[in-house]
Amino acid sequence: MRLRRAEEIETLSYRTVVELNAESRLALQRRVATIARRPERAQRLVDQRAGRADRRQADRASRTHRSHQQEREMLADAR
């Protein structure tokens, strides 16, 4: 049994194995509802990942803008 779980974790990821095991322990009606919500959850995770990249790019742009602005201020102060 432990070897099987290790293989599952290696193949699917720890988080996925934990979620699948939790689902299998639910009562039948809750299990059906949980399985039915999988596509919604998957799409939400995709959207979160996409938003993460956009936020990173925006953060980088604002940091670059601030650093250039600070350089200009330092040059102005030095004059």
Residue pairs with C-beta under 8 A, 6 or more apart in sequence:
5 17
8 17
8 20
9 17
12 20
23 31
23 34
23 35
24 31
26 34
